[in-house]
Structure formats: structure tokens, C-alpha cells
Amino acid sequence: KQWYQRRVRGWQKIYMNDPKKYLAAQGVTDPSLWKKIVGGETALWTEQAGDQNALVKIFPRTYALGERYWSDPSTGWFAAEPRLIYFTSVMEKQRGINGNTLKPEWCVQSQGICKLNDL
């Protein structure tokens, strides 16, 4: 079956999508079958983006889904945030790929003060 997100979701929700939970809901509960997942796909439909903002909407959602599928983490999005902030920065500086910010720069610089860090 195809899995389709009907609206653009933040990277946190994308990160929390566990393919094993989706498969279990479809009746595939044998862990040996879960190991046969070889990849995933991030799609962006054109009714949600144009040529001026497609990359900004795709990234960092693609990074989040990539980490989820590649490493199958046992932690949530909050633990992944520092890695994704770093990776987004590297992609911007070295590759010129600009994506949405993960959180305001002020929060990155003000770890003890920003209320978003407490989510």
C-alpha cells in the first residue's frame, strides 16, 4: 500500500513516523519482514509548493526521514535535533541547499533561555 501524507508536516512529525508501526497496522508483525525495508521516499506535491519554495519545504523533512529509515532510532525527534541542525548547516554551507530552519537561530544560541528547547 502507498503511504501518503495529505498535508505538509513539520520535520518532527516526519521523524516520528516509524515504518514498523505502519506495517504492524497493516498486519505485518514479523520482525524478519521489517528488515526487508530497503528505503523510503519523501514526496512533495505541487499544490503545496512552487519552484521558488520546493527545496525549502523538502529540507529538513527529507533529512529527518532519511535518519529514521537509515538508523531506526529508538529516541524521538528531540534527540535528533542537534544532528539535524548540524547537517542542515553543512548542506547550506557546503552544497548550497537551503532548507527551512529547524528552530529559530536565537534558540540555537540561547539553549538555557529558549522555551522551545523545553518541548
C-alpha positions as CSV (number, residue, x, y, z in Angstrom):
1,K,0.0,0.0,0.0
2,Q,1.0,3.6,-0.6
3,W,1.5,5.9,2.3
4,Y,0.6,9.5,1.6
5,Q,0.8,12.5,3.9
6,R,-2.1,14.7,2.8
7,R,-0.5,17.9,4.1
8,V,2.9,19.2,4.7
9,R,4.1,18.3,8.1
10,G,6.9,19.6,10.2
11,W,10.1,17.6,10.3
12,Q,9.3,16.4,13.8
13,K,6.2,14.6,12.7
14,I,8.1,13.1,9.7
15,Y,10.8,11.9,12.1
16,M,8.3,10.2,14.4
17,N,6.8,8.2,11.5
18,D,8.0,4.7,12.2
19,P,7.6,2.3,9.2
20,K,7.4,-0.7,11.6
21,K,4.3,0.8,13.3
22,Y,2.8,1.4,9.9
23,L,3.5,-2.2,8.8
24,A,2.1,-3.6,12.1
25,A,-1.1,-1.6,11.5
26,Q,-1.3,-3.4,8.1
27,G,-0.9,-6.8,9.7
28,V,2.8,-7.3,9.0
29,T,4.1,-8.1,12.5
30,D,7.0,-10.4,11.7
31,P,10.3,-8.5,12.5
32,S,12.2,-10.6,9.9
33,L,9.9,-8.9,7.3
34,W,10.7,-5.4,8.7
35,K,14.3,-6.0,7.8
36,K,13.4,-6.1,4.2
37,I,12.6,-2.4,4.1
38,V,15.3,-1.0,1.8
39,G,14.4,2.6,1.7
40,G,11.8,5.3,1.8
41,E,10.7,8.3,-0.2
42,T,9.9,11.9,0.6
43,A,7.3,13.4,-1.8
44,L,6.1,17.0,-2.1
45,W,3.0,17.6,-4.2
46,T,2.9,20.7,-6.4
47,E,-0.3,22.0,-4.8
48,Q,1.8,22.7,-1.7
49,A,4.9,24.2,-3.4
50,G,6.2,26.0,-6.4
51,D,9.6,26.3,-8.0
52,Q,10.6,29.1,-5.6
53,N,10.0,27.2,-2.3
54,A,10.2,23.4,-3.1
55,L,13.6,22.9,-1.7
56,V,12.8,24.9,1.4
57,K,9.8,22.7,2.1
58,I,11.6,19.4,1.3
59,F,14.5,20.1,3.6
60,P,14.9,19.3,6.5
61,R,11.9,16.9,6.2
62,T,14.0,14.7,3.9
63,Y,16.9,14.7,6.4
64,A,14.5,13.6,9.2
65,L,13.0,10.7,7.2
66,G,16.4,9.7,6.0
67,E,17.7,9.4,9.5
68,R,14.6,7.5,10.6
69,Y,14.9,4.9,7.8
70,W,18.7,4.7,7.9
71,S,19.3,4.2,11.6
72,D,15.9,3.2,13.0
73,P,16.4,5.3,16.2
74,S,14.8,4.4,19.5
75,T,14.7,8.0,20.6
76,G,12.4,10.8,19.5
77,W,12.9,13.9,17.4
78,F,14.2,15.9,20.3
79,A,17.4,13.8,20.5
80,A,17.9,14.1,16.7
81,E,17.5,17.8,16.6
82,P,21.2,18.7,17.2
83,R,22.3,16.3,14.5
84,L,19.8,17.7,12.0
85,I,20.7,21.3,12.9
86,Y,24.3,20.5,12.2
87,F,23.6,18.6,9.0
88,T,21.3,21.4,7.7
89,S,24.1,23.9,8.3
90,V,26.6,21.7,6.4
91,M,24.3,21.3,3.5
92,E,23.7,25.1,3.3
93,K,27.4,26.0,3.6
94,Q,29.0,23.2,1.5
95,R,26.3,22.3,-1.0
96,G,24.2,25.5,-1.2
97,I,21.0,23.6,-0.3
98,N,18.9,25.9,1.8
99,G,16.1,24.4,3.8
100,N,13.7,25.5,6.5
101,T,15.3,26.2,9.8
102,L,14.6,23.6,12.5
103,K,14.1,26.3,15.1
104,P,14.9,30.0,15.4
105,E,18.6,30.8,15.5
106,W,18.1,32.6,18.8
107,C,17.0,29.3,20.3
108,V,20.1,27.6,19.0
109,Q,22.3,30.3,20.6
110,S,20.2,30.6,23.8
111,Q,19.9,27.0,24.9
112,G,19.1,27.8,28.6
113,I,16.6,30.5,27.8
114,C,14.5,29.5,24.8
115,K,11.2,27.9,25.7
116,L,11.2,25.9,22.5
117,N,14.1,23.8,23.9
118,D,11.7,22.6,26.6
119,L,9.1,21.0,24.3
